[in-house]
Amino acid sequence: MIRILLSLIAALVVGCATQPGYVPQNAPASVPAPSAKVGDYWEYAVRDGYTGIPRGTYRYQVSRVEADRIVVDLMHEGYLLETLVYGADWKGREHPLTNMQRFRYEPAYTAYPFPLEPGKTWRSVLNSTDVTSGKKYSTHIHGKVVGWERVSVPAGEFDALRIQRQVFAGNMEGFRTQEEITETDWYVPGVRRAVRTQTSSEHLDTARGGGDGGGMYPLLVRGDNLISELIGYSR
């Protein structure tokens, strides 16, 4: 397994100044799945986690709500990039993996195992189908609801549940290992979504040298490391 870089771990706690064991006043014992209605939106400023360079503004807006699904339009600087499909409980049915292509998931992709409770852990194995090529992969998710933290973003200061996921894409092919993805969200019940998210991924290319120790070692290939912070949302 590829070791998670210390620099990424340090970046995850930027903006969170609370102490371990912090619990806000009137914190709910558990957080249920949020509702959704057409027109709900969340807008984020995104920056590169390595360099700090801005990557623009992204907006997630609910365009359709049905009995069994929620459809969200993802826009960048006002232009539609793609649609994301979730179940009624906000489990992912069809959307990209971090730094990868779009997949259809069976069972659904569990980013948030509602109801959320501090200390809750989960593991799931998904059949992920590339919607373009039809290739199928076995994707594993290891997640944990770490606990409450006080977090400050452009949209304000919030009490948030920090949620961490390690995702193993299962897409090992030829000389490359599978993509190993790290996702961390700071989820705020009143916002009904994360107010900050950090995502990154990496894999080894065994056909190329240049890893730690020189040319005899596989090359570590890092994907984008992106930090998204909430700048506005529907109330």
ABEGO torsion letter per residue (X at the ends): XBBBBAAAAAAAABGBABBBGBBBBGBBABBBBBBBBBGBBBBBBBBBAAAGBBAEBBBBBBABBBAABBBBBBBBGGBBABBBBBBAAGBBABBBBBGBBBBBBOBBBBABBOBBBBGBBBBBBBBBBBAAAGBBBBBBBBBBBAEBBBBBBAAEBBBBBBBBBBBBAGABBEABBBBBBBBBBBBBAAAGBBABBBBBBBBBBAABBGBBGEAABBBBBBBBBBBBBBABBBX
